[in-house]
Amino acid sequence: MLRVLVVEKDPAVARLYREELSEAGFAVQVLPDLGVAMFRLEREPTQLLVTDLDSAGERLETWLPRVRRLHGGPLILLGPPQRRLPRDDGQLRLLPKSSDVRPLIASLHGEAVRMAWSRPGTPSC
């Protein structure tokens, strides 16, 4: 089961993510802020990380390098579609934040497939 760590400060939205992602087959943990999430990542790595700009509490340029020292895998950022992302981070994806979690679930499933096919020893076509 794929482990997903979600950073979400709004309790109602956090509950929605926890329920919907669990039903979609992910082992999901939701934490209220980026500081707590980074503390967790130091002790317990995750395969996928999801956050939004509000829950991160700081500017992307400030917290992304700190997160990348702890988590080199896929990071899904929920935010406005016009947001510019760093070009040198191929593991960073931007999705609009919405109460419809289907695009997030589809993206997480896509990342899971990419991760499975990138493992050493995986047959290639």
CYANA upper distance limits for C-alpha pairs under 8 A (distance plus 0.5 A):
  1 MET  CA     25 GLY  CA      7.48
  1 MET  CA     26 PHE  CA      6.45
  1 MET  CA     27 ALA  CA      6.62
  2 LEU  CA     25 GLY  CA      8.33
  2 LEU  CA     26 PHE  CA      5.83
  2 LEU  CA     27 ALA  CA      6.37
  2 LEU  CA     47 GLN  CA      7.17
  2 LEU  CA     48 LEU  CA      8.38
  2 LEU  CA    112 ALA  CA      7.68
  3 ARG  CA     26 PHE  CA      6.66
  3 ARG  CA     27 ALA  CA      5.25
  3 ARG  CA     28 VAL  CA      6.46
  3 ARG  CA     29 GLN  CA      8.48
  3 ARG  CA     46 THR  CA      6.09
  3 ARG  CA     47 GLN  CA      5.88
  3 ARG  CA     48 LEU  CA      6.93
  4 VAL  CA     26 PHE  CA      7.15
  4 VAL  CA     27 ALA  CA      6.58
  4 VAL  CA     28 VAL  CA      5.30
  4 VAL  CA     29 GLN  CA      6.91
  4 VAL  CA     46 THR  CA      6.69
  4 VAL  CA     47 GLN  CA      6.63
  4 VAL  CA     48 LEU  CA      5.25
  4 VAL  CA     49 LEU  CA      6.32
  4 VAL  CA     50 VAL  CA      7.91
  5 LEU  CA     28 VAL  CA      6.39
  5 LEU  CA     29 GLN  CA      5.53
  5 LEU  CA     30 VAL  CA      6.45
  5 LEU  CA     31 LEU  CA      8.04
  5 LEU  CA     37 ALA  CA      8.26
  5 LEU  CA     46 THR  CA      6.96
  5 LEU  CA     47 GLN  CA      8.49
  5 LEU  CA     48 LEU  CA      6.76
  5 LEU  CA     49 LEU  CA      5.40
  5 LEU  CA     50 VAL  CA      6.70
  6 VAL  CA     17 TYR  CA      8.34
  6 VAL  CA     28 VAL  CA      7.76
  6 VAL  CA     29 GLN  CA      6.66
  6 VAL  CA     30 VAL  CA      5.14
  6 VAL  CA     31 LEU  CA      6.76
  6 VAL  CA     49 LEU  CA      6.46
  6 VAL  CA     50 VAL  CA      5.15
  6 VAL  CA     51 THR  CA      6.31
  7 VAL  CA     30 VAL  CA      6.25
  7 VAL  CA     31 LEU  CA      5.48
  7 VAL  CA     32 PRO  CA      6.23
  7 VAL  CA     33 ASP  CA      6.21
  7 VAL  CA     34 LEU  CA      6.78
  7 VAL  CA     37 ALA  CA      7.35
  7 VAL  CA     49 LEU  CA      8.42
  7 VAL  CA     50 VAL  CA      6.70
  7 VAL  CA     51 THR  CA      5.27
  7 VAL  CA     52 ASP  CA      7.81
  7 VAL  CA     55 SER  CA      6.78
  7 VAL  CA     56 ALA  CA      7.90
  8 GLU  CA     13 VAL  CA      7.58
  8 GLU  CA     14 ALA  CA      6.02
  8 GLU  CA     30 VAL  CA      7.17
  8 GLU  CA     31 LEU  CA      6.69
  8 GLU  CA     32 PRO  CA      5.63
  8 GLU  CA     33 ASP  CA      6.97
  8 GLU  CA     51 THR  CA      7.00
  8 GLU  CA     52 ASP  CA      7.78
  8 GLU  CA     55 SER  CA      5.80
  9 LYS  CA     13 VAL  CA      8.49
  9 LYS  CA     14 ALA  CA      7.52
  9 LYS  CA     31 LEU  CA      7.89
  9 LYS  CA     32 PRO  CA      4.81
  9 LYS  CA     33 ASP  CA      6.49
  9 LYS  CA     54 ASP  CA      8.46
  9 LYS  CA     55 SER  CA      5.82
 10 ASP  CA     14 ALA  CA      6.49
 10 ASP  CA     32 PRO  CA      8.00
 11 PRO  CA     15 ARG  CA      6.63
 11 PRO  CA     32 PRO  CA      8.47
 12 ALA  CA     16 LEU  CA      6.86
 13 VAL  CA     17 TYR  CA      6.73
 13 VAL  CA     99 SER  CA      8.39
 14 ALA  CA     18 ARG  CA      6.62
 14 ALA  CA     30 VAL  CA      6.77
 14 ALA  CA     31 LEU  CA      8.47
 15 ARG  CA     19 GLU  CA      6.60
 16 LEU  CA     20 GLU  CA      6.46
 17 TYR  CA     21 LEU  CA      6.20
 17 TYR  CA     30 VAL  CA      8.22
 17 TYR  CA    101 VAL  CA      8.01
 18 ARG  CA     22 SER  CA      6.44
 18 ARG  CA     28 VAL  CA      6.65
 18 ARG  CA     29 GLN  CA      7.37
 18 ARG  CA     30 VAL  CA      7.02
 19 GLU  CA     23 GLU  CA      6.66
 20 GLU  CA     24 ALA  CA      6.72
 20 GLU  CA    101 VAL  CA      7.89
 21 LEU  CA     25 GLY  CA      7.04
 21 LEU  CA     26 PHE  CA      6.14
 21 LEU  CA     27 ALA  CA      8.27
 21 LEU  CA     28 VAL  CA      7.05
 21 LEU  CA    105 ILE  CA      7.30
 22 SER  CA     26 PHE  CA      5.52
 22 SER  CA     27 ALA  CA      6.63
 22 SER  CA     28 VAL  CA      6.62
 24 ALA  CA    105 ILE  CA      7.64
 31 LEU  CA     36 VAL  CA      7.27
 31 LEU  CA     37 ALA  CA      6.71
 32 PRO  CA     36 VAL  CA      7.70
 32 PRO  CA     37 ALA  CA      8.43
 32 PRO  CA     55 SER  CA      7.74
 33 ASP  CA     37 ALA  CA      6.87
 33 ASP  CA     55 SER  CA      6.20
 33 ASP  CA     56 ALA  CA      6.64
 33 ASP  CA     57 GLY  CA      8.12
 34 LEU  CA     38 MET  CA      6.53
 34 LEU  CA     55 SER  CA      7.36
 34 LEU  CA     56 ALA  CA      5.60
 34 LEU  CA     57 GLY  CA      8.00
 35 GLY  CA     39 PHE  CA      6.79
 36 VAL  CA     40 ARG  CA      6.77
 37 ALA  CA     41 LEU  CA      6.61
 38 MET  CA     42 GLU  CA      6.78
 38 MET  CA     67 VAL  CA      7.24
 38 MET  CA     70 LEU  CA      7.80
 39 PHE  CA     43 ARG  CA      7.45
 40 ARG  CA     44 GLU  CA      6.20
 40 ARG  CA     45 PRO  CA      8.05
 41 LEU  CA     45 PRO  CA      5.39
 41 LEU  CA     46 THR  CA      7.35
 41 LEU  CA     70 LEU  CA      6.72
 41 LEU  CA     71 HIS  CA      7.68
 42 GLU  CA     70 LEU  CA      6.83
 45 PRO  CA     70 LEU  CA      8.35
 45 PRO  CA     71 HIS  CA      7.73
 46 THR  CA     71 HIS  CA      8.10
 47 GLN  CA     73 GLY  CA      6.84
 47 GLN  CA     74 PRO  CA      7.74
 48 LEU  CA     73 GLY  CA      6.88
 48 LEU  CA     74 PRO  CA      5.81
 48 LEU  CA     75 LEU  CA      6.59
 48 LEU  CA     76 ILE  CA      8.30
 48 LEU  CA    108 LEU  CA      8.29
 49 LEU  CA     73 GLY  CA      8.30
 49 LEU  CA     74 PRO  CA      6.95
 49 LEU  CA     75 LEU  CA      5.29
 49 LEU  CA     76 ILE  CA      6.75
 50 VAL  CA     75 LEU  CA      6.27
 50 VAL  CA     76 ILE  CA      5.20
 50 VAL  CA     77 LEU  CA      6.43
 50 VAL  CA     78 LEU  CA      7.92
 51 THR  CA     55 SER  CA      7.10
 51 THR  CA     56 ALA  CA      7.30
 51 THR  CA     75 LEU  CA      8.36
 51 THR  CA     76 ILE  CA      7.01
 51 THR  CA     77 LEU  CA      5.73
 51 THR  CA     78 LEU  CA      6.55
 52 ASP  CA     56 ALA  CA      6.72
 52 ASP  CA     77 LEU  CA      5.76
 52 ASP  CA     78 LEU  CA      4.95
 52 ASP  CA     79 GLY  CA      6.36
 52 ASP  CA     97 LYS  CA      8.17
 53 LEU  CA     57 GLY  CA      6.97
 53 LEU  CA     58 GLU  CA      7.68
 53 LEU  CA     59 ARG  CA      7.83
 53 LEU  CA     60 LEU  CA      7.63
 53 LEU  CA     77 LEU  CA      7.96
 53 LEU  CA     78 LEU  CA      7.60
 53 LEU  CA     79 GLY  CA      6.99
 54 ASP  CA     58 GLU  CA      8.21
 56 ALA  CA     63 TRP  CA      8.16
 58 GLU  CA     62 THR  CA      7.09
 58 GLU  CA     63 TRP  CA      7.11
 59 ARG  CA     63 TRP  CA      7.15
 60 LEU  CA     64 LEU  CA      6.12
 61 GLU  CA     65 PRO  CA      7.75
 62 THR  CA     66 ARG  CA      8.17
 63 TRP  CA     67 VAL  CA      6.74
 64 LEU  CA     68 ARG  CA      6.53
 65 PRO  CA     69 ARG  CA      6.95
 66 ARG  CA     70 LEU  CA      7.55
 67 VAL  CA     71 HIS  CA      6.36
 68 ARG  CA     72 GLY  CA      5.86
 72 GLY  CA     91 GLN  CA      8.18
 73 GLY  CA     91 GLN  CA      6.72
 74 PRO  CA     91 GLN  CA      5.16
 74 PRO  CA     92 LEU  CA      6.56
 74 PRO  CA     93 ARG  CA      8.18
 74 PRO  CA    111 GLU  CA      7.64
 75 LEU  CA     91 GLN  CA      6.55
 75 LEU  CA     92 LEU  CA      5.40
 75 LEU  CA     93 ARG  CA      6.82
 76 ILE  CA     92 LEU  CA      6.39
 76 ILE  CA     93 ARG  CA      5.30
 76 ILE  CA     94 LEU  CA      6.38
 76 ILE  CA     95 LEU  CA      7.58
 77 LEU  CA     92 LEU  CA      7.63
 77 LEU  CA     93 ARG  CA      6.48
 77 LEU  CA     94 LEU  CA      5.34
 77 LEU  CA     95 LEU  CA      6.77
 78 LEU  CA     94 LEU  CA      6.33
 78 LEU  CA     95 LEU  CA      5.45
 78 LEU  CA     96 PRO  CA      5.87
 78 LEU  CA     97 LYS  CA      5.37
 79 GLY  CA     83 ARG  CA      7.73
 79 GLY  CA     94 LEU  CA      7.31
 79 GLY  CA     95 LEU  CA      6.76
 79 GLY  CA     96 PRO  CA      5.49
 79 GLY  CA     97 LYS  CA      5.78
 80 PRO  CA     95 LEU  CA      8.19
 80 PRO  CA     96 PRO  CA      6.10
 80 PRO  CA     97 LYS  CA      7.73
 81 PRO  CA     94 LEU  CA      7.67
 81 PRO  CA     95 LEU  CA      7.38
 81 PRO  CA     96 PRO  CA      6.37
 85 LEU  CA     92 LEU  CA      8.28
 85 LEU  CA     94 LEU  CA      8.42
 95 LEU  CA    103 PRO  CA      8.22
 95 LEU  CA    104 LEU  CA      7.73
101 VAL  CA    105 ILE  CA      6.70
102 ARG  CA    106 ALA  CA      6.57
103 PRO  CA    107 SER  CA      6.58
104 LEU  CA    108 LEU  CA      6.63
105 ILE  CA    109 HIS  CA      6.65
106 ALA  CA    110 GLY  CA      6.64
107 SER  CA    111 GLU  CA      6.68
108 LEU  CA    112 ALA  CA      6.65
109 HIS  CA    113 VAL  CA      6.82
110 GLY  CA    114 ARG  CA      6.79
111 GLU  CA    115 MET  CA      6.54
112 ALA  CA    116 ALA  CA      6.64
113 VAL  CA    117 TRP  CA      6.73
114 ARG  CA    118 SER  CA      6.60
115 MET  CA    119 ARG  CA      7.03
116 ALA  CA    122 THR  CA      8.12
117 TRP  CA    122 THR  CA      6.38
117 TRP  CA    123 PRO  CA      8.30
117 TRP  CA    124 SER  CA      8.31
118 SER  CA    122 THR  CA      7.46
